[in-house]
Amino acid sequence: MSELNNKIKRCFGDYAVDKRLTYELELAKLPRYVAEYLISEFMGISNNWENRLREFIRDYYYEPEEKELVKHKIVTEGMIKLIDELRVYVDIHTNSHIGVIQSMDLWADVPLDIVEKNRATLITGMWGLITLKKTEVSKEVSEGVKSLSLTVIDFKPFQAPDNDPKILEEARQCFTLDEWIEVLINSIGLDPNVYSSRQRLILLSRLIPLVEGNVNLIEFGPRQTGKTYLYRNVSNYVRIISGGTISPATLFYNLRTRVHGELAVKDTVVFDEISKVRFPNPDEMIGKLKDYMESGQYERGDKRVTSDSSLVFMGNIAVELSENGYVPVEDLTYVLPEPMRDSALIDRIHGLLPGWELPKISQTKYHLSKNYGIASDYLAEAIHSMRKETSATLVNQHVEFSENFKIRDEKAFKKTFSGLFKLLFPDKSFNKNELINIINLSLEYRQRVRDWLHRLEPGEFQNEKLSVKLKS
């Protein structure tokens, strides 16, 4: 075992996980944080734990296309256990807690004691083993929600028992900066040896919206560079919207059911394959989106909501190989759907990540982690907790802006800097030389947005280079 693996095991204890097991046991159908939790649970059972885990998943995990089979079992057997995500809504008019299993389009009554023990089901939803029982009399609920003929009679969550970020802070002191970057990349399930030093930082930049609130990032790159893979597998606090039609009810607030949209309940909302996104009412959607990206607030009907949810827009683009690596060969503006080709909206994007610089993830044996890392369920909870405070104040202490910085440029720089700083220095211990890469990368991400704006509206946005210098 390598020295780095030994360090990870020593410094993280029970939260150190052999990342190879997830794909060697062929658990890719489950989110990584769920798979790793189950591996940790089953490892201590017996010498035959791998087979028992496979049997457990085979017996209780159903693909979305099997939802009619699930309903058939409920009808014929009266009860079913399944591995899935449970999200709970509260109907004040009937004092009901309504559980939704979205992949199966099932709605169920959830007893108060189960909700109290698993409060995260009210906020973001939780993965676990859900036991559903068919009830004889359906329960009527109000505000347009369908009647309920199912009850959740048991729920076993698959989630780390501890979300204290201090474990992360204390463990960070065991590693050099380069080692810590390797730890983080192994922890998200990828092999750091595949990436250069610069590519490693670009890769970790995808985590900025998870650790910093109200960040708006956009990434363009070829297919299969792991954009969706990372967001789907790292955290349950992420909602991925892959193309298709996005309504104000889905994103902001449902006036009929009075249920909050994804921006109110998730840490990060990802618009995947942005070119395929459609808005039923573009003027309303883009107007509200611009308002939210600027202020962190939105209104719909009589509802006004403040949220720290971050936004990520991801687009696939054609690239070609040049002397300096891969570069885009198409105008980024036209990768966006037409309603988003708006300079006012693009100006609200804090950084453009050069996803075209990252290699494609092609083979398990080359690109996925072969070493130990931090357990994904704990890492997701720790990163979620770290959103509560920002490190943007460090910018004022250590960085001086050039005269051509506008307010939005400053805000963008501080947001990306803070996210990277919290990821790389959770213990807040650093030297100024170690800040240089973070400073340069944060500046580069915003500069790309400024360059894009100049090409789009040269009369309004000047062709100028932003610069900063480190205070002595």
C-alpha positions in Angstrom: 0.0 0.0 0.0 1.3 3.5 -0.9 2.4 6.0 1.7 -0.5 8.3 0.7 -3.0 5.5 1.2 -1.6 4.8 4.6 -1.9 8.5 5.4 -5.5 8.6 4.3 -6.4 5.6 6.4 -4.5 6.9 9.4 -6.0 10.5 9.2 -9.6 9.6 8.2 -10.1 6.3 10.0 -13.6 5.0 9.3 -14.1 7.7 6.6 -11.3 6.3 4.4 -12.7 4.2 1.6 -11.0 2.0 -1.0 -12.5 3.7 -4.2 -11.7 0.6 -6.4 -14.5 -1.4 -4.7 -17.3 0.7 -6.2 -16.6 -0.2 -9.8 -15.0 -3.6 -9.1 -18.3 -4.6 -7.4 -20.2 -3.1 -10.4 -22.3 -0.7 -8.3 -22.2 2.0 -10.9 -26.0 2.0 -11.2 -26.1 3.7 -7.7 -24.8 7.1 -6.9 -21.2 6.8 -5.6 -22.1 8.1 -2.1 -24.8 5.5 -1.8 -22.6 2.6 -3.1 -19.8 3.5 -0.7 -22.1 3.7 2.3 -23.4 0.2 1.5 -19.9 -1.1 1.0 -18.9 0.2 4.4 -22.0 -1.3 6.0 -21.5 -4.8 4.5 -17.8 -5.1 4.8 -18.0 -6.0 8.5 -20.8 -8.6 8.1 -18.8 -11.7 6.9 -16.2 -13.1 4.6 -18.8 -13.3 1.9 -19.9 -9.7 2.1 -19.4 -8.9 -1.6 -22.0 -11.5 -2.7 -24.4 -10.4 0.1 -24.1 -6.8 -1.0 -24.8 -7.8 -4.7 -27.8 -9.8 -3.6 -29.1 -6.9 -1.5 -28.9 -4.5 -4.4 -30.4 -7.1 -6.9 -33.3 -7.7 -4.5 -34.1 -4.1 -3.6 -32.9 -1.7 -6.4 -35.2 -1.1 -9.3 -34.4 0.8 -12.4 -36.8 3.7 -13.4 -38.1 1.6 -16.3 -39.2 -1.1 -13.8 -41.8 1.2 -12.1 -44.8 -0.8 -13.4 -43.2 -4.0 -11.9 -42.9 -2.1 -8.6 -46.6 -1.1 -8.8 -47.5 -4.7 -9.7 -45.7 -6.0 -6.5 -47.5 -3.5 -4.4 -50.8 -4.5 -5.8 -50.3 -8.2 -5.6 -48.2 -8.4 -2.4 -49.4 -5.3 -0.5 -45.8 -4.3 0.4 -42.4 -3.7 -1.2 -38.9 -2.7 -0.1 -36.8 -0.7 -2.5 -33.6 1.3 -2.6 -34.4 4.8 -3.8 -34.5 8.5 -2.8 -37.3 9.7 -0.5 -38.3 13.3 -0.5 -40.9 14.6 1.9 -43.3 17.6 1.4 -45.6 19.0 4.1 -49.3 19.7 3.4 -50.3 22.2 6.1 -54.0 21.9 5.2 -54.2 18.3 6.1 -51.2 18.1 8.5 -49.8 15.4 6.2 -46.2 14.5 5.3 -46.1 13.4 1.7 -43.3 11.2 0.6 -42.3 11.3 -3.1 -40.3 8.6 -4.9 -39.8 10.5 -8.1 -38.1 7.7 -10.2 -41.2 5.5 -9.6 -43.8 8.3 -9.6 -45.1 7.0 -6.3 -46.6 9.2 -3.5 -47.0 7.9 0.0 -48.0 9.1 3.5 -45.0 9.3 5.8 -45.5 9.0 9.6 -44.2 11.9 11.7 -41.6 9.7 13.6 -39.9 8.7 10.4 -39.7 12.4 9.3 -38.3 13.5 12.7 -35.6 10.9 12.5 -34.7 11.8 8.9 -35.1 15.5 8.6 -33.0 15.8 5.5 -35.9 14.2 3.6 -37.6 17.5 4.1 -34.7 19.5 2.7 -33.0 17.7 -0.1 -34.3 14.1 0.0 -32.4 11.1 1.2 -31.4 7.8 -0.3 -32.2 4.7 1.7 -34.1 1.4 2.0 -37.8 2.4 1.8 -40.6 0.0 3.0 -43.9 0.8 1.3 -47.2 -0.7 2.4 -50.5 -0.4 0.5 -53.3 1.0 2.7 -57.0 0.0 2.4 -58.3 3.5 2.4 -56.6 6.2 0.3 -55.8 9.4 2.1 -57.0 12.6 0.4 -54.6 15.5 0.4 -55.2 19.1 -0.8 -53.8 21.6 -3.2 -53.9 19.4 -6.3 -51.8 16.6 -4.9 -53.1 13.1 -5.8 -54.7 10.9 -3.1 -52.4 8.6 -1.2 -52.9 4.8 -1.0 -49.4 4.0 0.2 -47.6 4.5 3.5 -43.9 4.5 4.3 -43.7 2.1 7.3 -39.9 2.0 7.6 -36.9 3.9 6.2 -33.2 3.1 6.7 -31.1 6.0 5.4 -27.8 5.5 3.6 -26.0 8.6 4.9 -22.9 9.3 7.0 -23.7 9.6 10.7 -21.3 12.6 11.1 -21.2 15.7 9.0 -18.8 17.7 11.1 -16.3 19.4 8.7 -13.8 19.5 11.6 -12.8 15.9 10.7 -11.8 17.3 7.3 -10.1 20.3 8.8 -8.0 18.2 11.2 -7.1 15.6 8.5 -5.9 18.3 6.1 -3.0 18.9 8.3 -1.6 15.5 7.5 -1.0 16.3 3.9 1.0 18.7 1.7 -1.1 20.7 -0.8 -0.2 18.4 -3.7 -1.1 15.3 -1.7 -4.4 16.9 -0.6 -5.3 17.6 -4.2 -4.6 13.9 -5.0 -6.8 12.9 -2.0 -9.7 15.0 -3.3 -9.5 13.7 -6.8 -9.4 10.1 -5.5 -12.3 10.9 -3.3 -14.5 11.9 -6.3 -13.6 8.6 -7.9 -11.0 9.6 -10.5 -7.3 8.8 -10.8 -5.2 11.9 -10.2 -2.3 10.4 -12.2 -4.3 10.9 -15.4 -4.3 14.7 -15.0 -1.6 17.4 -15.0 -1.3 19.8 -12.1 -3.4 22.4 -14.0 -6.0 19.8 -15.1 -6.3 18.7 -11.4 -7.3 22.2 -10.4 -9.7 22.6 -13.3 -11.3 19.3 -12.3 -11.7 20.4 -8.6 -13.1 23.7 -9.8 -16.3 21.7 -10.6 -16.8 21.4 -6.8 -16.8 25.2 -6.2 -20.6 25.4 -6.5 -21.0 22.7 -3.9 -18.8 24.4 -1.3 -19.7 28.0 -2.0 -23.2 29.4 -2.2 -24.7 31.5 -5.1 -21.9 30.7 -7.6 -22.8 30.7 -11.2 -20.4 28.7 -13.4 -20.4 27.5 -17.0 -18.3 24.8 -18.5 -17.9 23.8 -22.2 -16.1 20.7 -23.3 -16.3 17.6 -25.4 -18.4 14.7 -24.2 -17.1 12.1 -21.8 -14.9 14.3 -19.7 -16.8 13.5 -16.5 -18.9 16.6 -16.2 -22.2 14.8 -15.4 -20.4 11.9 -13.7 -19.0 14.2 -11.0 -22.2 16.0 -10.1 -24.3 12.9 -10.1 -22.0 10.9 -7.9 -20.5 13.3 -5.4 -23.4 14.8 -3.5 -27.1 14.3 -2.9 -27.4 18.1 -2.6 -27.2 18.4 -6.4 -30.1 18.3 -8.9 -29.2 17.6 -12.6 -31.6 18.8 -15.3 -30.6 17.1 -18.5 -31.9 19.1 -21.5 -35.7 19.1 -22.1 -38.2 21.6 -21.0 -37.7 23.5 -17.7 -40.7 25.2 -16.3 -40.9 28.0 -13.6 -42.7 25.4 -11.4 -39.8 23.0 -11.6 -37.1 25.6 -11.0 -38.7 28.2 -8.8 -42.1 27.5 -7.3 -45.2 25.5 -8.2 -48.2 27.7 -7.8 -50.7 24.8 -8.0 -49.1 22.5 -5.4 -47.4 25.3 -3.5 -44.1 23.2 -3.5 -40.8 24.9 -3.8 -38.7 24.3 -6.9 -35.2 22.9 -7.1 -33.5 26.3 -6.4 -35.0 26.4 -3.0 -34.0 22.9 -1.9 -30.7 22.0 -3.5 -27.1 23.3 -3.0 -26.5 23.2 -6.8 -28.7 23.0 -9.8 -26.9 21.7 -12.9 -28.3 22.4 -16.4 -26.7 19.6 -18.4 -26.6 19.6 -22.2 -27.6 23.3 -22.1 -28.1 23.5 -25.9 -31.1 21.1 -25.5 -32.8 23.1 -22.7 -36.2 24.6 -23.6 -38.2 27.1 -21.7 -42.1 27.1 -22.1 -42.2 30.8 -21.2 -38.7 32.2 -22.1 -39.3 35.8 -21.0 -40.5 34.8 -17.5 -37.8 32.2 -17.1 -34.8 34.3 -18.2 -36.1 37.3 -16.3 -36.3 35.4 -13.0 -33.1 33.6 -13.7 -31.2 36.9 -14.2 -32.7 38.3 -11.0 -31.8 35.2 -9.0 -28.2 35.1 -10.4 -27.7 38.7 -9.3 -29.5 38.7 -5.9 -30.0 35.2 -4.7 -33.7 35.9 -4.6 -36.7 35.3 -6.8 -40.5 35.9 -6.7 -43.3 33.8 -8.2 -46.9 34.5 -7.4 -47.1 35.6 -3.8 -43.9 33.7 -2.9 -40.6 35.4 -2.4 -37.6 33.1 -1.8 -34.0 33.6 -0.8 -31.6 30.8 -1.6 -27.9 30.1 -1.7 -28.3 27.5 -4.4 -25.5 27.7 -7.1 -26.0 27.3 -10.8 -24.0 25.3 -13.3 -24.5 25.4 -17.0 -22.7 22.6 -19.0 -22.5 22.4 -22.8 -20.9 19.9 -25.2 -18.7 21.5 -27.9 -16.6 20.4 -30.8 -12.8 20.8 -30.2 -9.6 20.3 -32.2 -6.0 19.7 -31.2 -3.6 22.6 -31.4 -0.1 23.1 -30.2 -1.4 24.1 -26.8 -3.8 21.2 -26.5 -7.5 21.0 -27.4 -9.4 24.3 -28.2 -13.0 25.0 -29.1 -13.9 25.3 -32.7 -17.4 26.8 -32.4 -18.8 30.0 -31.0 -19.8 29.4 -27.4 -22.7 31.7 -27.7 -24.5 29.4 -30.1 -24.2 26.4 -27.8 -26.6 28.2 -25.5 -30.4 28.0 -26.3 -31.5 31.3 -27.9 -33.2 32.9 -24.9 -29.9 32.6 -22.9 -27.8 34.4 -25.6 -28.2 37.6 -23.6 -25.2 39.6 -22.5 -26.9 40.6 -19.2 -27.3 36.9 -18.3 -23.8 36.0 -19.4 -22.4 38.8 -17.3 -23.9 37.2 -14.3 -21.8 34.1 -14.8 -18.9 34.2 -12.4 -16.5 31.9 -14.3 -16.1 29.9 -17.5 -14.3 26.6 -16.9 -12.2 25.3 -19.9 -13.6 21.8 -19.9 -12.0 21.3 -23.3 -8.6 20.9 -21.5 -9.6 17.8 -19.6 -9.1 14.3 -21.1 -12.0 12.0 -21.9 -12.8 9.3 -19.3 -12.7 6.2 -21.5 -11.6 3.2 -19.5 -12.2 2.1 -15.9 -8.6 0.8 -15.5 -7.1 4.1 -16.7 -9.3 6.8 -15.4 -11.1 5.7 -12.2 -9.4 5.8 -8.8 -7.3 2.9 -7.7 -6.6 4.2 -4.2 -8.2 5.3 -1.0 -10.1 8.5 -0.6 -12.6 10.2 1.7 -16.0 8.4 1.9 -18.3 10.2 -0.5 -21.3 10.4 1.9 -19.2 12.1 4.6 -17.5 14.4 2.0 -20.8 15.5 0.6 -22.1 16.4 4.1 -18.9 18.1 5.1 -18.8 20.2 1.9 -22.5 21.1 2.5 -21.7 22.3 6.0 -18.8 24.4 4.7 -21.2 26.5 2.6 -22.3 28.3 5.8 -19.3 30.6 5.8 -17.3 32.3 3.0 -13.6 32.9 2.6 -14.2 35.9 0.3 -12.9 38.3 3.0 -9.4 36.8 2.5 -9.4 38.5 -0.9 -9.5 42.0 0.7 -6.6 41.0 2.9 -4.3 39.6 0.3 -5.4 40.8 -3.2 -5.4 44.2 -4.9 -7.6 44.6 -8.0 -6.7 46.6 -11.1 -8.7 49.7 -11.9 -10.8 48.1 -14.7 -12.5 45.6 -12.3 -16.2 46.2 -12.2 -18.4 45.2 -9.2 -19.5 42.0 -10.9 -15.9 41.1 -11.7 -15.0 41.5 -8.0 -18.0 39.4 -6.9 -17.1 36.7 -9.4 -13.5 36.6 -8.4 -14.3 36.4 -4.7 -16.9 33.6 -5.2 -14.5 31.3 -7.2 -11.6 32.1 -4.9 -13.6 31.4 -1.8 -14.8 28.0 -3.2 -11.3 26.9 -4.2 -9.8 28.1 -0.9 -12.3 26.1 1.2 -11.6 23.0 -0.9 -7.8 23.2 -0.7 -7.3 24.8 2.7 -10.3 23.6 4.9 -8.0 24.1 8.0 -7.3 27.7 6.8 -3.6 27.1 7.0 -1.6 28.3 4.0 1.3 30.4 2.7 0.9 33.2 0.2 2.7 31.3 -2.5 0.0 28.6 -2.3 -2.6 31.2 -3.0 -1.1 32.2 -6.4 -2.7 29.2 -8.3 -6.1 29.9 -6.8 -5.8 33.7 -7.6 -4.7 33.1 -11.2 -7.4 30.5 -11.8 -10.2 32.6 -10.4 -8.9 35.5 -12.5 -8.7 33.4 -15.6 -12.3 32.0 -15.2 -13.7 35.6 -15.0 -11.5 36.9 -17.8 -13.0 34.3 -20.2 -16.5 35.7 -19.4 -15.2 39.2 -20.0 -13.7 38.2 -23.4 -16.9 36.4 -24.3 -18.9 39.6 -23.5 -16.6 41.7 -25.6 -17.2 39.4 -28.6 -20.9 39.5 -28.1 -21.3 43.2 -27.4 -18.0 45.0 -28.3 -19.7 48.4 -27.9 -20.7 47.8 -24.3 -17.9 45.6 -23.0 -14.3 46.8 -23.7 -11.5 44.4 -24.7 -9.4 44.7 -21.5 -7.4 42.4 -19.3 -8.3 42.1 -15.6 -5.3 41.9 -13.3 -4.6 41.5 -9.6 -1.6 41.6 -7.4 -0.8 39.9 -4.1 -0.4 42.4 -1.3 2.9 42.3 0.5 
